[in-house]
């Protein structure tokens, strides 16, 4: 059934191309073959066209981009019938010259015909107002991004999503300096003051209600898209875990950005890296998590030399991109004051992650100590009260103590006070703190 539906929709593309060859002077938008969306629903490609409400010219562009993967011989078949058409001079060919592939020039001809104004109008279909371009579904391949000889292409991600119903998430690379982070934990494992938890869960509310506010209430005219949050506080207080949990409970992938791969000493390169990142993530419902964000979102400086000037331009560019991004962006920093005020004014929420108090430290100890450990003779209440540790510190200590206990081959896995204090001391020394 799906194969038949695909054949029918590509028959429409063939019909359009033959119509153009026979009618080079006619206006496609007025006299071209019609396309009824309802006739092609019930399979992934047709449903995508219906869901995105693609105009007729957008359907043709999408099918031309898909053609090399799904019906590569289509233009060859037409060529054998009408070999003298100018259309084939505007296409590229494969290595043996037997197959034709559409270029931007070919699309200009198919949709604009011999009319100069019509072909110029087609160029407008490839700006950011076109949903196929905006969502990075279709792109043009070539060394010169403005060349009309560039071949039209569908991204592999879009192909998998539209034809196979599968979303393959990108891996960390030079072009995508981010890794997906996961967690097996739950909100109960994130031990924070209730007020902080409430603020985090209000972000979940944006995911469930934001589309009502923006679309049904028509507030996209007055409110900027997306949601921007700052997490700030000492290292090891739960910022990364909180970002991971937001992804888990909203069923969204979370990508932690490797800031060191974004920043470049060469003028303009940082902006290019950021542009690629945001373009890739746009309209994907991904969560972007910038850890140690103050290294690129930090305060602008007084301009003393050219370096300061371009550094400030980078911050301004970031400000513009982060404001127009339609998804959730989380910036994490140890200190709120390190962030440029132009960013903090635009955050929907600034959430402080404090070092845990005694009650919270006690809960972290109690919830995470393995049941197999025999802690008899150790007063965890006193340990929690005496030693000011972050959640990350405590988890490191629990791991260290557990491994030492297993290695000792103690029959009942008993832990001595000395072993526990030794592990606590190790955490203190890592942070150059005095252990007593």
MISEDREN-363454 format. One record per residue (C-alpha): x, y, z; residue in three letters. Coordinates in steps of 0.25 Angstrom, whole numbers, plus 5000, padded with zeros to 4 digits. Layout:
// residues N
XYZala ...
// end
This chain:
// residues 436
500050005000unk 501150105004unk 501950064991unk 500750094983unk 500550234990unk 501950274988unk 501850234973unk 500550324972unk 501250444978unk 502450434969unk 501450424957unk 501050554961unk 502450614960unk 502650544946unk 501350614942unk 501850744946unk 503150734939unk 502550684926unk 501550804927unk 502650904928unk 503450844917unk 502150854908unk 501750994914unk 503051074917unk 502351204917unk 501151174926unk 501051214941unk 501151094949unk 500351154961unk 499151184952unk 499151074941unk 500150964947unk 499550824951unk 498850834964unk 499150754976unk 498150704986unk 498750675000unk 497550595004unk 497850494992unk 499250464998unk 499050445013unk 499150315020unk 500650285019unk 501850365025unk 502150455013unk 500750495010unk 500450515025unk 501750605026unk 501250695014unk 499850705021unk 500450735035unk 501350845030unk 500250895020unk 501250905009unk 500850994997unk 500850924983unk 502250984980unk 502850934993unk 502250794990unk 503050794976unk 504350844983unk 504250734994unk 503950624983unk 505150674975unk 506050664987unk 505550524990unk 505650484975unk 507050434975unk 506850344987unk 505450294983unk 505250304968unk 506650334962unk 506250294948unk 505050384947unk 505750494939unk 506450394930unk 505050334926unk 504650474923unk 505950504915unk 505750384906unk 504350434902unk 504750584900unk 506250594899unk 506350734894unk 505750804906unk 506650914912unk 506250854926unk 507350744924unk 508450854921unk 508150904935unk 508250774943unk 509550704948unk 509850564944unk 510450444951unk 511850394947unk 511450314934unk 510450424930unk 509250334930unk 508450394941unk 508050534943unk 507950614957unk 507150744959unk 507950874962unk 507451004967unk 507451054952unk 506550934948unk 505550964959unk 505551104955unk 505151054941unk 504150954946unk 503451054955unk 503751184947unk 503851134933unk 504451234922unk 503951354930unk 505051434936unk 504151484947unk 503651344950unk 505051294952unk 505451404961unk 504251374969unk 504651234971unk 505951284978unk 505051334989unk 504551194992unk 505951164997unk 506051275008unk 505751245023unk 504251275021unk 504051145014unk 503851035025unk 504650935017unk 505851025018unk 505551075032unk 505450935038unk 506750885030unk 505950785022unk 506450825009unk 507750885005unk 508650914994unk 510050844991unk 511150924986unk 512451004989unk 511751134986unk 510451134995unk 509851244985unk 510151174972unk 508951134964unk 509651004959unk 509650944973unk 508950814974unk 507650804983unk 507750704994unk 506950655006unk 507750635019unk 507850495024unk 507150535037unk 505950585030unk 505950465021unk 505950375033unk 504850455039unk 503950475027unk 504050345020unk 504450245032unk 503750315044unk 505150305051unk 505850415057unk 507350385058unk 508050485067unk 509450545064unk 510750495070unk 511750595075unk 512650645064unk 513350765059unk 512050815053unk 511150785065unk 512050805078unk 511050745087unk 510750605094unk 509450555098unk 509350535113unk 508350435120unk 508050395134unk 507350275141unk 506950365153unk 505650425156unk 505250555163unk 505250485176unk 506850475174unk 507050625172unk 507050675187unk 506850825187unk 505950925194unk 504550905190unk 504551055185unk 505651015175unk 504950885171unk 503650965168unk 504451055159unk 504950945151unk 503650875150unk 503051015145unk 503950985133unk 503250855130unk 501950935130unk 502451025119unk 502650895110unk 501250855113unk 500550995112unk 501451075104unk 500851045090unk 499451085096unk 500051215100unk 500751245087unk 499851175076unk 498351175082unk 498551305089unk 499251365078unk 500351425086unk 501551395076unk 501251535071unk 501751595085unk 502551485092unk 503851435087unk 503951285084unk 504651185093unk 504951175108unk 506251225114unk 506751185128unk 508051205136unk 508551105146unk 509551165155unk 510251115168unk 511451035173unk 511950915165unk 511350785169unk 510050835173unk 509150775163unk 509150865151unk 509450755141unk 508550655147unk 507350755147unk 507550775132unk 507650625130unk 506350605138unk 505650715130unk 505950645117unk 505550515123unk 504150565128unk 503850645116unk 504250535107unk 505350625100unk 506750595097unk 507750685105unk 509050725098unk 510150775107unk 510950875098unk 512550855098unk 512851005100unk 514350985097unk 513950935083unk 513151055080unk 514051165084unk 515151205073unk 516251305074unk 515951335059unk 515051455056unk 513651405052unk 513851255055unk 513151255068unk 511951315062unk 511951215050unk 512051095060unk 510951145068unk 510051175055unk 510251025051unk 509950975065unk 508651065066unk 508251035052unk 508350885054unk 507550895067unk 506450985062unk 505050925062unk 505550795067unk 504950805082unk 506350785087unk 506950845100unk 508250915099unk 509050915112unk 510251005112unk 511150965124unk 512151065129unk 511351165120unk 512051295125unk 513251255116unk 512451305104unk 511251375110unk 512051455120unk 512151605122unk 512451695111unk 513751775113unk 514151915110unk 514751925096unk 516251945097unk 516651875084unk 516151795072unk 516051665081unk 515151735091unk 514251785079unk 514051645073unk 513851575086unk 512751675089unk 512151645075unk 512151495079unk 511351525091unk 510351615083unk 510251505073unk 509951395084unk 508851495090unk 508151495076unk 508251345074unk 507751305088unk 506651405087unk 506051345074unk 506351195077unk 504951125079unk 505351025089unk 505851015103unk 507251075106unk 507951045119unk 509151125123unk 509951075135unk 510951165142unk 511651155156unk 511351305158unk 510151385153unk 510951515153unk 511951455143unk 510751465132unk 510551585124unk 509351655129unk 508751665115unk 508551515116unk 508051505130unk 506951615127unk 506451515116unk 506451395124unk 505051345128unk 505651285140unk 506951285148unk 507051175158unk 508051165169unk 508651035173unk 509151045187unk 510150955194unk 509250855202unk 508850885216unk 509050785227unk 507650725225unk 507850715210unk 509250645212unk 508650545221unk 507550505211unk 508650495200unk 509450405209unk 508250325213unk 507650305199unk 508950265192unk 509750175202unk 509650035196unk 508849945205unk 509949845204unk 510849935212unk 510849905227unk 510950045233unk 510849995248unk 511550075257unk 511550205248unk 510650315251unk 510250365238unk 509450475244unk 510750535250unk 511450515237unk 510450595230unk 510450705241unk 511950715242unk 512450705227unk 511950815217unk 511950735204unk 511150755191unk 510350645185unk 511450615175unk 512450605187unk 511550505194unk 511350415182unk 512850415180unk 513050375194unk 512050265194unk 512650205181unk 514050205187unk 513650145200unk 512850035193unk 513949995184unk 514949995196unk 513949905204unk 513749805192unk 515249805190unk 515449765205unk 514649645203unk 513949665217unk 512949555218unk 511849655223unk 512349775215unk 512549855228unk 513049995227unk 514050055237unk 513950195242unk 515450215237unk 515150175223unk 513950265222unk 514750385227unk 515850355218unk 514950365206unk 514350495212unk 515750555213unk 516050515199unk 514950605194unk 515350725203unk 516750715198unk 516250715184unk 515650855186unk 516850905195unk 515950905207unk 516450885221unk 515950745227unk 515850735242unk 
// end
